[in-house]
Amino acid sequence: MKIRCDSGFTLVEIAIALFILALLLGTGLTLLSTELEQRHVEDTREMLYDARELLLGYALAHFATGDARPYLPCPDAMPGTTVSVGNVANDGQEDRNAATGACDVQEGNFPWVTLGLTPQSDAWANRLRYRVSSSFSNRSAGMQLAYAGDINVLDAASGGNSIALDVPAIILSHGRNGLGAINSAGLSNPMPTGTNETANTDITVNFVSHTPTPAGVAGGYFDDQLIWLSQYVLFNRLVQAGRLP
């Protein structure tokens, strides 16, 4: 008498195998997504450093009309902003009044075309935001060693501690959520609701910089990345190059 063995799998065994496979795939995809997001953060950080170097390069190469004092570039005005004759908002070119030498706006897009920024958008396909102090960006007057900027960086929008004061210029990415940014298609993204990210979009001189936070904490969700150009770094580079005083 022969004993017959069935070598097939039962439905329960197949279900268990599929569950384990799904679990492994889910874990792998989660790790891959986390690694990709970290790469985006690092790439955008490098882009911000490159943008700051471009500001310094611009200052080294541009001088006030009829004077030897350097100045910083103007922002590219965001969509819907009125600009002076000859300028076009949201085209990547700095928007400067040809007659007065002053900027049409003190805050807008980083002028990626004027400064040759590559890539032109952050890792989430949004333009960088840029604000510059008027005393450092006027082509008719240029800057002097006695000047101080008017931009402040805090660690919270409400009752925050000072990180940097009297900054000439600041550049920021609106992070993964992109709230408040102009995207690479030239359109305005929805505005943020948390107070800390709102502080980086309200067109004032106070900005917030701190580690990323989830939506449920004070100040709300925050994933903006900021970098600023201090007067000390700016003046030191210009003095070393013989551009100031």
Secondary structure as a PSIPRED ss2 file (coil, helix, strand):
# PSIPRED VFORMAT (PSIPRED V4.0)

   1 M C   1.000  0.000  0.000
   2 K C   1.000  0.000  0.000
   3 I C   1.000  0.000  0.000
   4 R C   1.000  0.000  0.000
   5 C C   1.000  0.000  0.000
   6 D C   1.000  0.000  0.000
   7 S C   1.000  0.000  0.000
   8 G C   1.000  0.000  0.000
   9 F C   1.000  0.000  0.000
  10 T C   1.000  0.000  0.000
  11 L H   0.000  1.000  0.000
  12 V H   0.000  1.000  0.000
  13 E H   0.000  1.000  0.000
  14 I H   0.000  1.000  0.000
  15 A H   0.000  1.000  0.000
  16 I H   0.000  1.000  0.000
  17 A H   0.000  1.000  0.000
  18 L H   0.000  1.000  0.000
  19 F H   0.000  1.000  0.000
  20 I H   0.000  1.000  0.000
  21 L H   0.000  1.000  0.000
  22 A H   0.000  1.000  0.000
  23 L H   0.000  1.000  0.000
  24 L H   0.000  1.000  0.000
  25 L H   0.000  1.000  0.000
  26 G H   0.000  1.000  0.000
  27 T H   0.000  1.000  0.000
  28 G H   0.000  1.000  0.000
  29 L H   0.000  1.000  0.000
  30 T H   0.000  1.000  0.000
  31 L H   0.000  1.000  0.000
  32 L H   0.000  1.000  0.000
  33 S H   0.000  1.000  0.000
  34 T H   0.000  1.000  0.000
  35 E H   0.000  1.000  0.000
  36 L H   0.000  1.000  0.000
  37 E H   0.000  1.000  0.000
  38 Q H   0.000  1.000  0.000
  39 R H   0.000  1.000  0.000
  40 H H   0.000  1.000  0.000
  41 V H   0.000  1.000  0.000
  42 E H   0.000  1.000  0.000
  43 D H   0.000  1.000  0.000
  44 T H   0.000  1.000  0.000
  45 R H   0.000  1.000  0.000
  46 E H   0.000  1.000  0.000
  47 M H   0.000  1.000  0.000
  48 L H   0.000  1.000  0.000
  49 Y H   0.000  1.000  0.000
  50 D H   0.000  1.000  0.000
  51 A H   0.000  1.000  0.000
  52 R H   0.000  1.000  0.000
  53 E H   0.000  1.000  0.000
  54 L H   0.000  1.000  0.000
  55 L H   0.000  1.000  0.000
  56 L H   0.000  1.000  0.000
  57 G H   0.000  1.000  0.000
  58 Y H   0.000  1.000  0.000
  59 A H   0.000  1.000  0.000
  60 L H   0.000  1.000  0.000
  61 A H   0.000  1.000  0.000
  62 H C   1.000  0.000  0.000
  63 F E   0.000  0.000  1.000
  64 A C   1.000  0.000  0.000
  65 T C   1.000  0.000  0.000
  66 G C   1.000  0.000  0.000
  67 D C   1.000  0.000  0.000
  68 A C   1.000  0.000  0.000
  69 R C   1.000  0.000  0.000
  70 P E   0.000  0.000  1.000
  71 Y C   1.000  0.000  0.000
  72 L C   1.000  0.000  0.000
  73 P C   1.000  0.000  0.000
  74 C C   1.000  0.000  0.000
  75 P C   1.000  0.000  0.000
  76 D E   0.000  0.000  1.000
  77 A C   1.000  0.000  0.000
  78 M C   1.000  0.000  0.000
  79 P C   1.000  0.000  0.000
  80 G C   1.000  0.000  0.000
  81 T C   1.000  0.000  0.000
  82 T C   1.000  0.000  0.000
  83 V C   1.000  0.000  0.000
  84 S C   1.000  0.000  0.000
  85 V C   1.000  0.000  0.000
  86 G C   1.000  0.000  0.000
  87 N C   1.000  0.000  0.000
  88 V C   1.000  0.000  0.000
  89 A C   1.000  0.000  0.000
  90 N C   1.000  0.000  0.000
  91 D C   1.000  0.000  0.000
  92 G C   1.000  0.000  0.000
  93 Q C   1.000  0.000  0.000
  94 E C   1.000  0.000  0.000
  95 D C   1.000  0.000  0.000
  96 R E   0.000  0.000  1.000
  97 N C   1.000  0.000  0.000
  98 A C   1.000  0.000  0.000
  99 A C   1.000  0.000  0.000
 100 T C   1.000  0.000  0.000
 101 G C   1.000  0.000  0.000
 102 A C   1.000  0.000  0.000
 103 C E   0.000  0.000  1.000
 104 D C   1.000  0.000  0.000
 105 V C   1.000  0.000  0.000
 106 Q C   1.000  0.000  0.000
 107 E E   0.000  0.000  1.000
 108 G E   0.000  0.000  1.000
 109 N E   0.000  0.000  1.000
 110 F C   1.000  0.000  0.000
 111 P C   1.000  0.000  0.000
 112 W H   0.000  1.000  0.000
 113 V H   0.000  1.000  0.000
 114 T H   0.000  1.000  0.000
 115 L H   0.000  1.000  0.000
 116 G C   1.000  0.000  0.000
 117 L C   1.000  0.000  0.000
 118 T C   1.000  0.000  0.000
 119 P C   1.000  0.000  0.000
 120 Q C   1.000  0.000  0.000
 121 S C   1.000  0.000  0.000
 122 D C   1.000  0.000  0.000
 123 A C   1.000  0.000  0.000
 124 W C   1.000  0.000  0.000
 125 A C   1.000  0.000  0.000
 126 N E   0.000  0.000  1.000
 127 R C   1.000  0.000  0.000
 128 L C   1.000  0.000  0.000
 129 R E   0.000  0.000  1.000
 130 Y E   0.000  0.000  1.000
 131 R E   0.000  0.000  1.000
 132 V E   0.000  0.000  1.000
 133 S C   1.000  0.000  0.000
 134 S H   0.000  1.000  0.000
 135 S H   0.000  1.000  0.000
 136 F H   0.000  1.000  0.000
 137 S H   0.000  1.000  0.000
 138 N C   1.000  0.000  0.000
 139 R C   1.000  0.000  0.000
 140 S C   1.000  0.000  0.000
 141 A C   1.000  0.000  0.000
 142 G C   1.000  0.000  0.000
 143 M C   1.000  0.000  0.000
 144 Q C   1.000  0.000  0.000
 145 L C   1.000  0.000  0.000
 146 A C   1.000  0.000  0.000
 147 Y C   1.000  0.000  0.000
 148 A C   1.000  0.000  0.000
 149 G C   1.000  0.000  0.000
 150 D C   1.000  0.000  0.000
 151 I E   0.000  0.000  1.000
 152 N E   0.000  0.000  1.000
 153 V E   0.000  0.000  1.000
 154 L E   0.000  0.000  1.000
 155 D C   1.000  0.000  0.000
 156 A C   1.000  0.000  0.000
 157 A C   1.000  0.000  0.000
 158 S C   1.000  0.000  0.000
 159 G C   1.000  0.000  0.000
 160 G C   1.000  0.000  0.000
 161 N C   1.000  0.000  0.000
 162 S E   0.000  0.000  1.000
 163 I E   0.000  0.000  1.000
 164 A E   0.000  0.000  1.000
 165 L E   0.000  0.000  1.000
 166 D E   0.000  0.000  1.000
 167 V E   0.000  0.000  1.000
 168 P C   1.000  0.000  0.000
 169 A E   0.000  0.000  1.000
 170 I E   0.000  0.000  1.000
 171 I E   0.000  0.000  1.000
 172 L E   0.000  0.000  1.000
 173 S E   0.000  0.000  1.000
 174 H C   1.000  0.000  0.000
 175 G C   1.000  0.000  0.000
 176 R C   1.000  0.000  0.000
 177 N C   1.000  0.000  0.000
 178 G C   1.000  0.000  0.000
 179 L C   1.000  0.000  0.000
 180 G C   1.000  0.000  0.000
 181 A C   1.000  0.000  0.000
 182 I E   0.000  0.000  1.000
 183 N E   0.000  0.000  1.000
 184 S C   1.000  0.000  0.000
 185 A C   1.000  0.000  0.000
 186 G C   1.000  0.000  0.000
 187 L C   1.000  0.000  0.000
 188 S E   0.000  0.000  1.000
 189 N C   1.000  0.000  0.000
 190 P C   1.000  0.000  0.000
 191 M C   1.000  0.000  0.000
 192 P C   1.000  0.000  0.000
 193 T C   1.000  0.000  0.000
 194 G C   1.000  0.000  0.000
 195 T H   0.000  1.000  0.000
 196 N H   0.000  1.000  0.000
 197 E H   0.000  1.000  0.000
 198 T H   0.000  1.000  0.000
 199 A C   1.000  0.000  0.000
 200 N C   1.000  0.000  0.000
 201 T C   1.000  0.000  0.000
 202 D C   1.000  0.000  0.000
 203 I C   1.000  0.000  0.000
 204 T C   1.000  0.000  0.000
 205 V C   1.000  0.000  0.000
 206 N E   0.000  0.000  1.000
 207 F E   0.000  0.000  1.000
 208 V E   0.000  0.000  1.000
 209 S C   1.000  0.000  0.000
 210 H C   1.000  0.000  0.000
 211 T C   1.000  0.000  0.000
 212 P C   1.000  0.000  0.000
 213 T E   0.000  0.000  1.000
 214 P C   1.000  0.000  0.000
 215 A C   1.000  0.000  0.000
 216 G C   1.000  0.000  0.000
 217 V C   1.000  0.000  0.000
 218 A C   1.000  0.000  0.000
 219 G C   1.000  0.000  0.000
 220 G C   1.000  0.000  0.000
 221 Y C   1.000  0.000  0.000
 222 F E   0.000  0.000  1.000
 223 D C   1.000  0.000  0.000
 224 D C   1.000  0.000  0.000
 225 Q E   0.000  0.000  1.000
 226 L E   0.000  0.000  1.000
 227 I E   0.000  0.000  1.000
 228 W E   0.000  0.000  1.000
 229 L E   0.000  0.000  1.000
 230 S C   1.000  0.000  0.000
 231 Q H   0.000  1.000  0.000
 232 Y H   0.000  1.000  0.000
 233 V H   0.000  1.000  0.000
 234 L H   0.000  1.000  0.000
 235 F H   0.000  1.000  0.000
 236 N H   0.000  1.000  0.000
 237 R H   0.000  1.000  0.000
 238 L H   0.000  1.000  0.000
 239 V H   0.000  1.000  0.000
 240 Q H   0.000  1.000  0.000
 241 A C   1.000  0.000  0.000
 242 G C   1.000  0.000  0.000
 243 R C   1.000  0.000  0.000
 244 L C   1.000  0.000  0.000
 245 P C   1.000  0.000  0.000
